[in-house]
Amino acid sequence: MIRTLFPFYLTIILALPQYVCAQRQPDHLLYGVAYYDEYMPYDRLDKDVRMMKDAGINVVRIAESTWGTLEPQEGVYDFSHIDRVLNAMNAAGIHVIIGTPTYAVPTWLAKKYPDVLAVTSRGQNQYGPRQNMDITNKHFLDHAEKVIRKLLDHVKDHPAIIGYQVDNETKAYGTAGPEVQKMFVEYMKKKFLSLDSVNKAFGLDYWSNRINAWEDFPSMVGSINASQIAEFARFQRQLVTDYLAWQAAIVNEYKRPGQFITQNFDFDWKGYSFGIQPEVDHFAAARALDIAGVDIYHPSQDALTGVEISFGGDVARSMKRGRNYLLLETEAQGFPQWVPYPGQLRLQAFSHLACGANMVEYWHWHSIHNSIETYWKGLLSHDFEPNPTYDEAKTIGRDFQRLSRDLINLKVQNKVAILFSNEALTALNQFRPGREGYNDILRSLYDALFRMNVGVDFVDPSSANIEDYKLLVVPSLYAAPDTLLHRLNRFVKNGGHIVYTFKSGFSDQNVKVRSSRQPGIINESCGIYYNEFTAPENVFLKDDPFQAGRENNKVTTWMELITPVTAKVLAYYDHPVWGKYAAITENNYGKGRAVYIGCATSSEVTERILADAVKKAGIWTQAQSLHFPAITKQGVNERGKTIHYFFNYSGGTTTVNYPFSGGRELLRDEKIDKNDRMVLEPWAVRIIEEQ
């Protein structure tokens, strides 16, 4: 029954433009922690509140992972922990974000309804981990709705609550059981209308995979057909979008004017937040929310570069067309290897603000004494005593409070965007060129722009604002409909600049390889073609065309053998056989320019290609006079003043010449003029407001 509500809510929400959801941003910077009274070994709520106040903590997030405590048995509810925390925080003037407690199911639910546990390609999930359920299961949805409504009805009038988080790090969790399979078949019927269309689009005559009756439609669990795999992944992402829209619709019935709804989106994971989340269409799912929310985890100590903070923030800001976002989780101490050096916690906190965050919140306040996350440490260690990380957090809290008026709702506008695609991600990862996955390629481009201090937004194929940018950077757009590729050609023809990488335009939206010259359709704007590619062995770029040094000119993992038609060759391969082919080209097309990178290049070469593209797009600015580890970001505050952040992501002292108009350094309250010499100590941050 509940399941049938998904399309209803989705139709209402997705019919609206992306920017319609009312923005309910906080009116001051939020500095917070996740807090779990349920996990405490003894009662210390009053002491925790005092320590939070001392640290400038003004918001806590609660309840999102404790369904088994809120409803210990079916229909039996215990809100004592919720009430204790709400009342204590309200008395102290600390805001609360309530999370719906649905991403970890209680034991009684799994025991009564075993089908709540998702069936995946590995079989049925076992009880124990979080996020082991089938988010389409009727029993799960029925009981999830009940606990959400009971909780919200209980707390809806409490003055401490400023907003709600629906679920947490939501994904489909690989759900692919019999009921999900039935839903997928119905989805395919509506999308493709006939099996002949499916068979043709997916090439299912191969290996007798042809489907001749809908009732014979096989489970996707065993598919080796990339078209089927990609379509099922698209369907699973739609389940996530529907599920979050369904929860948001319930919460909207209870929340008061001025309160917000958010979600804690996460990213692809490589031991830390790394790339575009393969299992969620972030832009689509965010439409049901008032404010986008994310968690961002990153390397620390000597490995802290700031790039993961910047990447996650840029994606989060782009989810709502440039609007400010909430950082709902980040590390305080975290893993043992993440315990920050002195100064790094401050550097990290202000780095989030520089990307447009209005809240920085640690997961979590206290370290847990027995769980799988025992050694994912919070702001406080297991002894709950003040420590160097907590002491540094106190300085952040004071500065957030003092500078809130200057730094809240920073508006960040960029002229460069990365066009990403979940469809291309799924498809490319079925046929990884060399060892590289989609996010590896995307991050090589993003990281190069970050090092050069080029501000970046993100767009996807659904974005209406692609044409607003001067330069688009397009990593491996492997699967794309003709309409998108023609749109990109028009973008260039009308004066835009694009940098493509290899494997772009290769297949259509159904992962069917185009039978035309490659790269499909965009060869028109790129002025090139190729029909062969190979894995390089001892191949370099001829004559060091980007002045990167011999070893940095080595071609790695993939190379396309490109013939220029109208394009200028920026680099040829240096090889006795492949030397006649172009590796990197540039083509004037209409009023614009398209660069095509036909091989995997070193980070040094990638950076030089992008630097040249930024210059030719006419958007090289004073910010590019600095280079990593000196990172600068800027935006406009609510008073219309330009704010410049400067960060030193290194353990050594860095000196820069301040390249912008004069103003006042806010942290030290010092005057600064254009071209003044500014010393950045190890892991330091400076914030200048132009006068």
Secondary structure, 3 states (H helix, E strand, C coil): CHHHHHHHHHHHHHCCCCCCCCCCCCCCCEEEEECCHHHCCCCCHHHHHHHHHHHCCCEEEECCCCHHHHCCECCECCCHHHHHHHHHHHHHCCEEEEECCCCCCCHHHHHHCHHHECEECCEECCCCCCCCECCCCHHHHHHHHHHHHHHHHHHCCCCCEEEEECCCCCCCCCCCCHHHHHHHHHHHHHHHCCHHHHHHHHCCCHHHCCCCCHHHCCCHHHCCCHHHHHHHHHHHHHHHHHHHHHHHHHHHCCCCCCCEEECEECCEECCCEEECCCCCCHHHHHHHCCCCEEEECCCCHHHCCCHHHHHHHHHHHHHCCCCCEEEEEECCCECHHHCCCCCHHHHHHHHHHHCCEEEEEECCCECCCCCCCCCCECCECCCCCCCHHHHHHHHHHHHHHHHHHHHCCCECCCCEEEECCHHHHHHHCCCCCCCCCHHHHHHHHHHHHHHCCCCCEEECCCCCCHHHCCEEEECCCCECCHHHHHHHHHHHHCCCEEEEECCCCCECCCCCECCCCECCCCHHHHCEEECCEECCCCCEECCCCCCCCCHHHECEEEEECEEECCCEEEEEEECCCHHHCEEEEEEEECCEEEEEECEECCHHHHHHHHHHHHHHCCCCCHHHHCCCCEEEEEEECCCCCEEEEEEECCCCCEEEECCCCCEEECCCCEEECCCCEEEECCCCEEEEEEC
